Amino acid sequence: MSADRVLKMVISEATKSDQALLFKNPLLGVALDESKERLRDGDYLVRKIEGIDPRSGGIELLDDVRVGQRVRFHVRDAKTAVAEFETILDRAKRNELQTSLEGLVMKPIVGTLAIADVTRGVKFFKERNVDTETFIR
C-alpha cells in the first residue's frame, strides 16, 4: 500500500482534534534504533511531511528513509511536545542514576548542546524559550 493511502487511512481513523493537527502540521517519525523490538515516544526522529507525490503516492521528507525502515505518523501540539521532551529528559536522568547505582564509572556531564528547531519556536508554543525552560527545570 502506498504511503499516501496509509496516511489517508490514519487521518480517517483519527479523532477530530488529531485530524486538524495532521492537516496543519503532518509529521513522520523515523525509528532511531531499528533493533528495538518495541518502540515508544522518543524513539523516533520526527520530520515534517513536505508533500506527497501524486504519481507514486510517496511522501516527501527532507531526510532519507530506506525501504523497510520503521516509521510512524505523528501529530504534535505544544502541550504534548513539552510532555514528550520532559519524558526524554526524565529517561536520561533515570539512566544516569541507574548507571551510578550499578557502580559503573560514568564521566560527569560537563556541558550540554541545545539546538534550536524552527518548528518548536514562538509560532508553535505561543511563547519564547519553552524548550530551554523545560530543560532547565
DRENROTOR-923154 format. One record per atom (N, C-alpha, C, O): residue in three letters; atom name; x, y, z. Coordinates in steps of 0.05 Angstrom, whole numbers. Example, Ala and Ser with C-alpha at 12.3 -4.5 7.8 and 13.67 -1.06 7.14 Angstrom:
2
+-----+----+--------+--------+--------+
:   r :  a :      x :      y :      z :
+-----+----+--------+--------+--------+
: ALA :  N :    264 :   -114 :    156 :
: ALA : CA :    246 :    -90 :    156 :
: ALA :  C :    264 :    -66 :    156 :
: ALA :  O :    285 :    -66 :    169 :
: SER :  N :    257 :    -45 :    142 :
: SER : CA :    273 :    -21 :    143 :
: SER :  C :    258 :      1 :    157 :
: SER :  O :    268 :     23 :    161 :
+-----+----+--------+--------+--------+
END
This chain:
137
+-----+----+--------+--------+--------+
:   r :  a :      x :      y :      z :
+-----+----+--------+--------+--------+
: MET :  N :     17 :    -23 :      0 :
: MET : CA :      0 :      0 :      0 :
: MET :  C :     18 :     25 :      0 :
: MET :  O :     38 :     25 :     14 :
: SER :  N :     11 :     45 :    -15 :
: SER : CA :     28 :     69 :    -18 :
: SER :  C :     25 :     86 :      8 :
: SER :  O :      6 :     84 :     23 :
: ALA :  N :     46 :    102 :     13 :
: ALA : CA :     47 :    118 :     37 :
: ALA :  C :     23 :    138 :     39 :
: ALA :  O :     12 :    142 :     60 :
: ASP :  N :     15 :    149 :     16 :
: ASP : CA :     -7 :    168 :     17 :
: ASP :  C :    -33 :    155 :     25 :
: ASP :  O :    -50 :    167 :     38 :
: ARG :  N :    -36 :    130 :     16 :
: ARG : CA :    -61 :    115 :     23 :
: ARG :  C :    -61 :    108 :     53 :
: ARG :  O :    -82 :    109 :     66 :
: VAL :  N :    -38 :    101 :     64 :
: VAL : CA :    -36 :     96 :     92 :
: VAL :  C :    -42 :    121 :    108 :
: VAL :  O :    -57 :    121 :    128 :
: LEU :  N :    -31 :    144 :     99 :
: LEU : CA :    -36 :    170 :    113 :
: LEU :  C :    -66 :    176 :    112 :
: LEU :  O :    -77 :    185 :    132 :
: LYS :  N :    -79 :    172 :     89 :
: LYS : CA :   -108 :    177 :     87 :
: LYS :  C :   -123 :    159 :    107 :
: LYS :  O :   -143 :    168 :    119 :
: MET :  N :   -115 :    134 :    109 :
: MET : CA :   -128 :    116 :    128 :
: MET :  C :   -124 :    125 :    157 :
: MET :  O :   -143 :    124 :    173 :
: VAL :  N :   -100 :    134 :    163 :
: VAL : CA :    -94 :    144 :    190 :
: VAL :  C :   -111 :    168 :    196 :
: VAL :  O :   -123 :    170 :    218 :
: ILE :  N :   -113 :    186 :    177 :
: ILE : CA :   -130 :    210 :    181 :
: ILE :  C :   -159 :    203 :    185 :
: ILE :  O :   -172 :    215 :    202 :
: SER :  N :   -169 :    184 :    169 :
: SER : CA :   -197 :    177 :    172 :
: SER :  C :   -204 :    164 :    198 :
: SER :  O :   -227 :    166 :    208 :
: GLU :  N :   -184 :    151 :    211 :
: GLU : CA :   -189 :    137 :    237 :
: GLU :  C :   -182 :    155 :    261 :
: GLU :  O :   -186 :    147 :    283 :
: ALA :  N :   -170 :    178 :    256 :
: ALA : CA :   -161 :    196 :    278 :
: ALA :  C :   -185 :    211 :    289 :
: ALA :  O :   -206 :    214 :    277 :
: THR :  N :   -180 :    221 :    314 :
: THR : CA :   -200 :    239 :    326 :
: THR :  C :   -201 :    265 :    311 :
: THR :  O :   -183 :    271 :    295 :
: LYS :  N :   -222 :    281 :    315 :
: LYS : CA :   -225 :    306 :    301 :
: LYS :  C :   -201 :    325 :    308 :
: LYS :  O :   -191 :    338 :    290 :
: SER :  N :   -192 :    326 :    333 :
: SER : CA :   -170 :    343 :    340 :
: SER :  C :   -144 :    334 :    327 :
: SER :  O :   -128 :    350 :    318 :
: ASP :  N :   -139 :    307 :    326 :
: ASP : CA :   -115 :    297 :    313 :
: ASP :  C :   -117 :    302 :    282 :
: ASP :  O :    -96 :    307 :    270 :
: GLN :  N :   -141 :    300 :    271 :
: GLN : CA :   -144 :    306 :    242 :
: GLN :  C :   -136 :    334 :    237 :
: GLN :  O :   -122 :    340 :    217 :
: ALA :  N :   -144 :    353 :    254 :
: ALA : CA :   -137 :    381 :    250 :
: ALA :  C :   -107 :    385 :    251 :
: ALA :  O :    -95 :    400 :    235 :
: LEU :  N :    -94 :    371 :    270 :
: LEU : CA :    -65 :    373 :    273 :
: LEU :  C :    -51 :    361 :    249 :
: LEU :  O :    -30 :    371 :    239 :
: LEU :  N :    -61 :    338 :    239 :
: LEU : CA :    -49 :    325 :    215 :
: LEU :  C :    -51 :    343 :    190 :
: LEU :  O :    -33 :    344 :    174 :
: PHE :  N :    -73 :    357 :    187 :
: PHE : CA :    -76 :    374 :    164 :
: PHE :  C :    -58 :    399 :    167 :
: PHE :  O :    -47 :    409 :    147 :
: LYS :  N :    -56 :    409 :    191 :
: LYS : CA :    -40 :    433 :    196 :
: LYS :  C :    -10 :    428 :    195 :
: LYS :  O :      5 :    443 :    184 :
: ASN :  N :     -1 :    405 :    207 :
: ASN : CA :     27 :    400 :    210 :
: ASN :  C :     33 :    370 :    209 :
: ASN :  O :     39 :    358 :    230 :
: PRO :  N :     31 :    358 :    186 :
: PRO : CA :     35 :    328 :    184 :
: PRO :  C :     64 :    321 :    189 :
: PRO :  O :     82 :    334 :    178 :
: LEU :  N :     68 :    301 :    206 :
: LEU : CA :     95 :    293 :    214 :
: LEU :  C :     99 :    263 :    210 :
: LEU :  O :     80 :    247 :    212 :
: LEU :  N :    123 :    255 :    205 :
: LEU : CA :    130 :    227 :    202 :
: LEU :  C :    155 :    222 :    220 :
: LEU :  O :    175 :    235 :    217 :
: GLY :  N :    153 :    202 :    237 :
: GLY : CA :    175 :    195 :    254 :
: GLY :  C :    190 :    171 :    243 :
: GLY :  O :    178 :    151 :    234 :
: VAL :  N :    217 :    172 :    242 :
: VAL : CA :    234 :    151 :    232 :
: VAL :  C :    247 :    138 :    257 :
: VAL :  O :    260 :    153 :    273 :
: ALA :  N :    245 :    112 :    260 :
: ALA : CA :    257 :     98 :    283 :
: ALA :  C :    287 :    104 :    285 :
: ALA :  O :    301 :    101 :    265 :
: LEU :  N :    295 :    111 :    309 :
: LEU : CA :    324 :    116 :    314 :
: LEU :  C :    340 :     90 :    317 :
: LEU :  O :    363 :     89 :    309 :
: ASP :  N :    328 :     70 :    328 :
: ASP : CA :    341 :     45 :    333 :
: ASP :  C :    325 :     22 :    322 :
: ASP :  O :    305 :     13 :    334 :
: GLU :  N :    333 :     12 :    299 :
: GLU : CA :    318 :     -9 :    286 :
: GLU :  C :    318 :    -35 :    301 :
: GLU :  O :    301 :    -52 :    297 :
: SER :  N :    337 :    -39 :    319 :
: SER : CA :    340 :    -64 :    333 :
: SER :  C :    320 :    -67 :    356 :
: SER :  O :    315 :    -89 :    366 :
: LYS :  N :    308 :    -45 :    365 :
: LYS : CA :    289 :    -46 :    387 :
: LYS :  C :    264 :    -60 :    377 :
: LYS :  O :    253 :    -54 :    356 :
: GLU :  N :    255 :    -79 :    393 :
: GLU : CA :    230 :    -93 :    386 :
: GLU :  C :    206 :    -76 :    390 :
: GLU :  O :    188 :    -75 :    373 :
: ARG :  N :    205 :    -61 :    412 :
: ARG : CA :    182 :    -44 :    418 :
: ARG :  C :    191 :    -15 :    420 :
: ARG :  O :    207 :     -8 :    437 :
: LEU :  N :    180 :      2 :    403 :
: LEU : CA :    187 :     30 :    402 :
: LEU :  C :    166 :     46 :    417 :
: LEU :  O :    143 :     38 :    418 :
: ARG :  N :    175 :     68 :    430 :
: ARG : CA :    157 :     85 :    445 :
: ARG :  C :    163 :    114 :    438 :
: ARG :  O :    181 :    120 :    422 :
: ASP :  N :    147 :    132 :    450 :
: ASP : CA :    152 :    160 :    446 :
: ASP :  C :    181 :    166 :    452 :
: ASP :  O :    192 :    156 :    472 :
: GLY :  N :    194 :    183 :    436 :
: GLY : CA :    222 :    190 :    440 :
: GLY :  C :    241 :    172 :    424 :
: GLY :  O :    265 :    178 :    423 :
: ASP :  N :    230 :    151 :    412 :
: ASP : CA :    247 :    132 :    397 :
: ASP :  C :    246 :    138 :    367 :
: ASP :  O :    256 :    123 :    351 :
: TYR :  N :    235 :    161 :    360 :
: TYR : CA :    233 :    169 :    332 :
: TYR :  C :    245 :    196 :    327 :
: TYR :  O :    244 :    214 :    344 :
: LEU :  N :    258 :    199 :    304 :
: LEU : CA :    266 :    225 :    295 :
: LEU :  C :    244 :    236 :    278 :
: LEU :  O :    238 :    225 :    256 :
: VAL :  N :    230 :    257 :    287 :
: VAL : CA :    206 :    266 :    274 :
: VAL :  C :    213 :    287 :    253 :
: VAL :  O :    227 :    306 :    259 :
: ARG :  N :    201 :    284 :    230 :
: ARG : CA :    205 :    303 :    207 :
: ARG :  C :    178 :    312 :    197 :
: ARG :  O :    159 :    297 :    197 :
: LYS :  N :    178 :    337 :    187 :
: LYS : CA :    154 :    348 :    175 :
: LYS :  C :    150 :    335 :    148 :
: LYS :  O :    169 :    332 :    132 :
: ILE :  N :    126 :    328 :    141 :
: ILE : CA :    119 :    318 :    115 :
: ILE :  C :    117 :    343 :     96 :
: ILE :  O :    100 :    360 :    100 :
: GLU :  N :    135 :    344 :     76 :
: GLU : CA :    137 :    367 :     59 :
: GLU :  C :    117 :    366 :     36 :
: GLU :  O :    109 :    387 :     25 :
: GLY :  N :    108 :    342 :     29 :
: GLY : CA :     89 :    339 :      7 :
: GLY :  C :     85 :    310 :      0 :
: GLY :  O :     97 :    292 :     12 :
: ILE :  N :     67 :    306 :    -19 :
: ILE : CA :     61 :    279 :    -28 :
: ILE :  C :     62 :    278 :    -58 :
: ILE :  O :     52 :    296 :    -72 :
: ASP :  N :     76 :    259 :    -69 :
: ASP : CA :     79 :    256 :    -98 :
: ASP :  C :     54 :    242 :   -108 :
: ASP :  O :     50 :    218 :   -102 :
: PRO :  N :     36 :    255 :   -123 :
: PRO : CA :     11 :    244 :   -132 :
: PRO :  C :     14 :    220 :   -151 :
: PRO :  O :     -3 :    203 :   -152 :
: ARG :  N :     37 :    219 :   -165 :
: ARG : CA :     41 :    197 :   -184 :
: ARG :  C :     49 :    171 :   -169 :
: ARG :  O :     38 :    150 :   -175 :
: SER :  N :     67 :    173 :   -150 :
: SER : CA :     77 :    149 :   -137 :
: SER :  C :     63 :    143 :   -111 :
: SER :  O :     63 :    121 :   -101 :
: GLY :  N :     51 :    164 :    -99 :
: GLY : CA :     38 :    161 :    -73 :
: GLY :  C :     59 :    163 :    -50 :
: GLY :  O :     53 :    157 :    -27 :
: GLY :  N :     83 :    171 :    -58 :
: GLY : CA :    105 :    173 :    -38 :
: GLY :  C :    103 :    199 :    -22 :
: GLY :  O :     91 :    219 :    -31 :
: ILE :  N :    114 :    198 :      2 :
: ILE : CA :    114 :    222 :     19 :
: ILE :  C :    142 :    235 :     17 :
: ILE :  O :    162 :    221 :     17 :
: GLU :  N :    141 :    261 :     14 :
: GLU : CA :    166 :    276 :     12 :
: GLU :  C :    175 :    287 :     39 :
: GLU :  O :    160 :    301 :     52 :
: LEU :  N :    200 :    280 :     47 :
: LEU : CA :    212 :    290 :     71 :
: LEU :  C :    239 :    303 :     65 :
: LEU :  O :    250 :    298 :     43 :
: LEU :  N :    249 :    319 :     83 :
: LEU : CA :    276 :    330 :     79 :
: LEU :  C :    295 :    311 :     94 :
: LEU :  O :    312 :    320 :    109 :
: ASP :  N :    293 :    286 :     88 :
: ASP : CA :    310 :    265 :    100 :
: ASP :  C :    308 :    240 :     83 :
: ASP :  O :    289 :    237 :     68 :
: ASP :  N :    327 :    223 :     86 :
: ASP : CA :    327 :    197 :     71 :
: ASP :  C :    314 :    176 :     89 :
: ASP :  O :    320 :    174 :    113 :
: VAL :  N :    297 :    160 :     77 :
: VAL : CA :    285 :    138 :     91 :
: VAL :  C :    288 :    114 :     72 :
: VAL :  O :    282 :    114 :     49 :
: ARG :  N :    299 :     92 :     84 :
: ARG : CA :    304 :     68 :     69 :
: ARG :  C :    279 :     51 :     67 :
: ARG :  O :    262 :     52 :     85 :
: VAL :  N :    277 :     36 :     46 :
: VAL : CA :    255 :     17 :     43 :
: VAL :  C :    257 :     -3 :     66 :
: VAL :  O :    278 :    -14 :     72 :
: GLY :  N :    234 :     -7 :     80 :
: GLY : CA :    234 :    -26 :    103 :
: GLY :  C :    240 :    -13 :    130 :
: GLY :  O :    237 :    -26 :    150 :
: GLN :  N :    248 :     12 :    130 :
: GLN : CA :    254 :     26 :    155 :
: GLN :  C :    228 :     31 :    169 :
: GLN :  O :    207 :     38 :    157 :
: ARG :  N :    228 :     29 :    196 :
: ARG : CA :    203 :     33 :    212 :
: ARG :  C :    197 :     63 :    215 :
: ARG :  O :    214 :     78 :    223 :
: VAL :  N :    172 :     70 :    209 :
: VAL : CA :    163 :     97 :    211 :
: VAL :  C :    136 :     98 :    225 :
: VAL :  O :    122 :     77 :    227 :
: ARG :  N :    128 :    121 :    234 :
: ARG : CA :    102 :    125 :    247 :
: ARG :  C :     93 :    153 :    242 :
: ARG :  O :    110 :    172 :    244 :
: PHE :  N :     68 :    157 :    236 :
: PHE : CA :     57 :    184 :    233 :
: PHE :  C :     54 :    196 :    261 :
: PHE :  O :     47 :    182 :    280 :
: HIS :  N :     59 :    222 :    263 :
: HIS : CA :     57 :    236 :    288 :
: HIS :  C :     40 :    261 :    285 :
: HIS :  O :     39 :    273 :    264 :
: VAL :  N :     28 :    269 :    307 :
: VAL : CA :     16 :    295 :    309 :
: VAL :  C :     29 :    308 :    333 :
: VAL :  O :     38 :    295 :    352 :
: ARG :  N :     30 :    334 :    333 :
: ARG : CA :     43 :    348 :    355 :
: ARG :  C :     29 :    374 :    361 :
: ARG :  O :     24 :    390 :    343 :
: ASP :  N :     23 :    378 :    386 :
: ASP : CA :     13 :    404 :    396 :
: ASP :  C :     33 :    413 :    417 :
: ASP :  O :     49 :    397 :    426 :
: ALA :  N :     31 :    437 :    426 :
: ALA : CA :     50 :    448 :    445 :
: ALA :  C :     51 :    433 :    471 :
: ALA :  O :     72 :    427 :    481 :
: LYS :  N :     28 :    426 :    482 :
: LYS : CA :     26 :    412 :    508 :
: LYS :  C :     40 :    385 :    506 :
: LYS :  O :     55 :    377 :    523 :
: THR :  N :     33 :    370 :    485 :
: THR : CA :     45 :    343 :    481 :
: THR :  C :     75 :    345 :    476 :
: THR :  O :     90 :    328 :    485 :
: ALA :  N :     83 :    365 :    461 :
: ALA : CA :    112 :    369 :    455 :
: ALA :  C :    128 :    373 :    481 :
: ALA :  O :    149 :    361 :    484 :
: VAL :  N :    118 :    389 :    499 :
: VAL : CA :    132 :    394 :    525 :
: VAL :  C :    132 :    368 :    541 :
: VAL :  O :    152 :    361 :    553 :
: ALA :  N :    109 :    354 :    542 :
: ALA : CA :    108 :    329 :    557 :
: ALA :  C :    127 :    308 :    546 :
: ALA :  O :    141 :    294 :    562 :
: GLU :  N :    130 :    306 :    520 :
: GLU : CA :    148 :    287 :    508 :
: GLU :  C :    177 :    294 :    514 :
: GLU :  O :    194 :    277 :    520 :
: PHE :  N :    184 :    320 :    513 :
: PHE : CA :    211 :    329 :    519 :
: PHE :  C :    217 :    323 :    549 :
: PHE :  O :    239 :    315 :    555 :
: GLU :  N :    198 :    328 :    567 :
: GLU : CA :    202 :    321 :    595 :
: GLU :  C :    207 :    291 :    599 :
: GLU :  O :    223 :    284 :    615 :
: THR :  N :    192 :    275 :    584 :
: THR : CA :    196 :    246 :    586 :
: THR :  C :    224 :    238 :    577 :
: THR :  O :    237 :    221 :    590 :
: ILE :  N :    234 :    250 :    556 :
: ILE : CA :    261 :    244 :    546 :
: ILE :  C :    281 :    252 :    567 :
: ILE :  O :    300 :    237 :    572 :
: LEU :  N :    278 :    276 :    578 :
: LEU : CA :    297 :    285 :    599 :
: LEU :  C :    296 :    267 :    624 :
: LEU :  O :    317 :    261 :    635 :
: ASP :  N :    272 :    259 :    632 :
: ASP : CA :    269 :    241 :    655 :
: ASP :  C :    283 :    214 :    650 :
: ASP :  O :    296 :    203 :    667 :
: ARG :  N :    279 :    204 :    626 :
: ARG : CA :    292 :    179 :    618 :
: ARG :  C :    322 :    181 :    620 :
: ARG :  O :    335 :    162 :    629 :
: ALA :  N :    333 :    203 :    610 :
: ALA : CA :    362 :    207 :    611 :
: ALA :  C :    371 :    208 :    640 :
: ALA :  O :    392 :    197 :    647 :
: LYS :  N :    357 :    222 :    658 :
: LYS : CA :    364 :    224 :    686 :
: LYS :  C :    363 :    196 :    699 :
: LYS :  O :    381 :    189 :    715 :
: ARG :  N :    342 :    180 :    693 :
: ARG : CA :    340 :    153 :    705 :
: ARG :  C :    363 :    136 :    696 :
: ARG :  O :    374 :    120 :    712 :
: ASN :  N :    371 :    138 :    670 :
: ASN : CA :    393 :    122 :    660 :
: ASN :  C :    419 :    130 :    675 :
: ASN :  O :    435 :    112 :    681 :
: GLU :  N :    423 :    156 :    680 :
: GLU : CA :    446 :    165 :    694 :
: GLU :  C :    446 :    154 :    723 :
: GLU :  O :    467 :    145 :    733 :
: LEU :  N :    423 :    155 :    736 :
: LEU : CA :    420 :    145 :    763 :
: LEU :  C :    425 :    115 :    764 :
: LEU :  O :    440 :    105 :    782 :
: GLN :  N :    413 :    100 :    746 :
: GLN : CA :    417 :     71 :    745 :
: GLN :  C :    446 :     64 :    741 :
: GLN :  O :    456 :     45 :    754 :
: THR :  N :    460 :     79 :    724 :
: THR : CA :    488 :     74 :    720 :
: THR :  C :    504 :     78 :    746 :
: THR :  O :    522 :     62 :    752 :
: SER :  N :    498 :     99 :    761 :
: SER : CA :    512 :    104 :    786 :
: SER :  C :    505 :     83 :    807 :
: SER :  O :    523 :     75 :    822 :
: LEU :  N :    480 :     74 :    808 :
: LEU : CA :    472 :     54 :    827 :
: LEU :  C :    485 :     27 :    821 :
: LEU :  O :    490 :     11 :    840 :
: GLU :  N :    491 :     21 :    796 :
: GLU : CA :    504 :     -4 :    789 :
: GLU :  C :    534 :     -3 :    794 :
: GLU :  O :    548 :    -22 :    790 :
: GLY :  N :    544 :     21 :    803 :
: GLY : CA :    572 :     24 :    809 :
: GLY :  C :    590 :     28 :    785 :
: GLY :  O :    614 :     26 :    787 :
: LEU :  N :    578 :     33 :    762 :
: LEU : CA :    593 :     38 :    739 :
: LEU :  C :    605 :     66 :    739 :
: LEU :  O :    592 :     85 :    748 :
: VAL :  N :    629 :     69 :    730 :
: VAL : CA :    641 :     95 :    730 :
: VAL :  C :    631 :    110 :    706 :
: VAL :  O :    632 :    100 :    683 :
: MET :  N :    621 :    133 :    711 :
: MET : CA :    610 :    150 :    690 :
: MET :  C :    623 :    177 :    691 :
: MET :  O :    624 :    190 :    712 :
: LYS :  N :    633 :    186 :    669 :
: LYS : CA :    645 :    213 :    668 :
: LYS :  C :    623 :    233 :    674 :
: LYS :  O :    601 :    231 :    664 :
: PRO :  N :    630 :    253 :    690 :
: PRO : CA :    609 :    274 :    696 :
: PRO :  C :    602 :    290 :    671 :
: PRO :  O :    619 :    294 :    654 :
: ILE :  N :    577 :    298 :    670 :
: ILE : CA :    568 :    314 :    648 :
: ILE :  C :    578 :    342 :    653 :
: ILE :  O :    573 :    354 :    674 :
: VAL :  N :    593 :    353 :    633 :
: VAL : CA :    605 :    379 :    637 :
: VAL :  C :    592 :    401 :    619 :
: VAL :  O :    599 :    424 :    620 :
: GLY :  N :    574 :    393 :    602 :
: GLY : CA :    561 :    412 :    584 :
: GLY :  C :    538 :    400 :    569 :
: GLY :  O :    534 :    375 :    569 :
: THR :  N :    523 :    417 :    556 :
: THR : CA :    500 :    408 :    540 :
: THR :  C :    499 :    425 :    515 :
: THR :  O :    506 :    448 :    515 :
: LEU :  N :    491 :    412 :    494 :
: LEU : CA :    487 :    426 :    469 :
: LEU :  C :    457 :    427 :    463 :
: LEU :  O :    445 :    406 :    460 :
: ALA :  N :    446 :    450 :    460 :
: ALA : CA :    418 :    453 :    454 :
: ALA :  C :    417 :    465 :    425 :
: ALA :  O :    429 :    485 :    419 :
: ILE :  N :    401 :    452 :    409 :
: ILE : CA :    398 :    460 :    381 :
: ILE :  C :    370 :    470 :    377 :
: ILE :  O :    350 :    455 :    382 :
: ALA :  N :    367 :    495 :    368 :
: ALA : CA :    340 :    506 :    364 :
: ALA :  C :    328 :    494 :    339 :
: ALA :  O :    341 :    491 :    318 :
: ASP :  N :    303 :    487 :    341 :
: ASP : CA :    287 :    476 :    319 :
: ASP :  C :    266 :    497 :    312 :
: ASP :  O :    249 :    503 :    329 :
: VAL :  N :    266 :    507 :    288 :
: VAL : CA :    248 :    528 :    280 :
: VAL :  C :    219 :    520 :    282 :
: VAL :  O :    201 :    537 :    284 :
: THR :  N :    213 :    494 :    281 :
: THR : CA :    185 :    485 :    283 :
: THR :  C :    176 :    485 :    312 :
: THR :  O :    152 :    480 :    318 :
: ARG :  N :    194 :    489 :    332 :
: ARG : CA :    187 :    489 :    360 :
: ARG :  C :    190 :    517 :    372 :
: ARG :  O :    197 :    519 :    396 :
: GLY :  N :    186 :    538 :    357 :
: GLY : CA :    190 :    565 :    367 :
: GLY :  C :    165 :    578 :    377 :
: GLY :  O :    145 :    565 :    385 :
: VAL :  N :    165 :    604 :    377 :
: VAL : CA :    143 :    620 :    387 :
: VAL :  C :    117 :    615 :    371 :
: VAL :  O :     96 :    614 :    383 :
: LYS :  N :    120 :    610 :    346 :
: LYS : CA :     95 :    605 :    329 :
: LYS :  C :     81 :    580 :    339 :
: LYS :  O :     57 :    578 :    339 :
: PHE :  N :     97 :    560 :    347 :
: PHE : CA :     86 :    534 :    356 :
: PHE :  C :     76 :    536 :    385 :
: PHE :  O :     53 :    528 :    391 :
: PHE :  N :     93 :    546 :    403 :
: PHE : CA :     87 :    546 :    431 :
: PHE :  C :     71 :    571 :    440 :
: PHE :  O :     60 :    571 :    462 :
: LYS :  N :     71 :    592 :    424 :
: LYS : CA :     58 :    617 :    431 :
: LYS :  C :     73 :    632 :    453 :
: LYS :  O :     62 :    651 :    465 :
: GLU :  N :     98 :    624 :    459 :
: GLU : CA :    115 :    638 :    478 :
: GLU :  C :    144 :    631 :    472 :
: GLU :  O :    149 :    611 :    459 :
: ARG :  N :    162 :    646 :    483 :
: ARG : CA :    191 :    642 :    478 :
: ARG :  C :    203 :    622 :    498 :
: ARG :  O :    194 :    618 :    520 :
: ASN :  N :    225 :    609 :    488 :
: ASN : CA :    242 :    593 :    505 :
: ASN :  C :    229 :    570 :    520 :
: ASN :  O :    239 :    562 :    541 :
: VAL :  N :    209 :    558 :    509 :
: VAL : CA :    195 :    536 :    523 :
: VAL :  C :    214 :    512 :    527 :
: VAL :  O :    215 :    501 :    549 :
: ASP :  N :    227 :    503 :    506 :
: ASP : CA :    246 :    481 :    509 :
: ASP :  C :    268 :    487 :    528 :
: ASP :  O :    276 :    470 :    544 :
: THR :  N :    279 :    511 :    527 :
: THR : CA :    301 :    518 :    545 :
: THR :  C :    292 :    518 :    574 :
: THR :  O :    306 :    508 :    591 :
: GLU :  N :    268 :    530 :    579 :
: GLU : CA :    257 :    530 :    606 :
: GLU :  C :    252 :    502 :    616 :
: GLU :  O :    256 :    495 :    639 :
: THR :  N :    242 :    484 :    599 :
: THR : CA :    236 :    457 :    606 :
: THR :  C :    262 :    442 :    613 :
: THR :  O :    263 :    427 :    633 :
: PHE :  N :    283 :    447 :    598 :
: PHE : CA :    309 :    434 :    603 :
: PHE :  C :    321 :    443 :    629 :
: PHE :  O :    332 :    427 :    644 :
: ILE :  N :    318 :    469 :    636 :
: ILE : CA :    330 :    480 :    660 :
: ILE :  C :    316 :    469 :    685 :
: ILE :  O :    329 :    465 :    705 :
: ARG :  N :    290 :    464 :    683 :
: ARG : CA :    275 :    454 :    707 :
: ARG :  C :    286 :    428 :    715 :
: ARG :  O :    277 :    416 :    734 :
+-----+----+--------+--------+--------+
END
